[in-house]
Amino acid sequence: MKEKVVFLVVFAAAMAFIEAAVVIYLRDLLGGGPLFPMKDLSPKLLTVEIAREGATVVMLLCAASLSFRGGARRMGAFLLAFAAWDVFYYVWLRVSIGWPAGLSDWDILFLIPLPWVGPVWSVLLICAGMLVYSAGFLRAPEDAPFAPGAWGWATGTAGALAVIGTYIHEWVKIGYGKGIPSGFSLPPYFAGILLLAVSGWIAYRRALGMLR
C-alpha cells in the first residue's frame, strides 16, 4: 500500500511539472506579464489547451485505476493523485518563475466548460479535503465499491456545481476575463465545500458498510 501511494504521488508530481512547464511556455508565447486581464488565445491554441486539460484528468483516472482494486480505493487514489498534482503544480511554478507570490494570488484554474477564476488558497483548500478523504478511502476494504447512494450523489453534485459555478461567476464578474479579479464570492464557495464534505462522508461510511 505505502509503495503504491509513494509511486502515485511521484507520478502526480512529475505530471505537475509538465503542467507547470506548459503554462510557462504559454505565458511566454502570450508576451508574459500579469495573468489579468486575461489574454486571448487563438481558437487553435484554446482547443488544444482544453483537450490537454481533459487528457490530464484522464491520465490521473487511469493511474488511480491501475494502482488499486475496488471502487473505494480507486477513488481514494484518484483524490490523492489529483490533490498532489495540483499542489505540486504551484510548487513547481513558484520554484521556476517565483509565482504565485502568495496564497491570495488569483489564477486561471480551468477552461472546461468555461474559464474558472479564483484565488490559489481556494484550490489548496479543496486539495486538503481531497487528501483527507483519500486517506479514508484507501483504508477501505479492497472490494468496497464507491457507491455514495442517492444522498451522496445529490450533495456531491450540488457541491461541485456550487464551487465550479463560483469560479465561473468570478470570470463573468471581471467582464469575461477583461478585468482584474477581487473580492472572492465566499458564501457559495463554502456552501459547495460543505456539500462536498458531506458527500465524501456519506460515501466513506457506505464504503465501510456503516450505511445501507
Secondary structure, 3 states (H helix, E strand, C coil): CHHHHHHHHHHHHHHHHHHHHHHHHHHHHCCCCCCCCCCCCCHHHHHHHHHHHHHHHHHHHHHHHHHCCCHHHHHHHHHHHHHHHHHHHHHHHHHHHCCCCCCCCEEEEECCCCCEEEEHHHHHHHHHHHHHHHHHHHCCCCCCCCCCHHHHHHHHHHHHHHHHHHHHHHHHHCCCCCCCCCCCCHHHHHHHHHHHHHHHHHHHHHHCCCCC
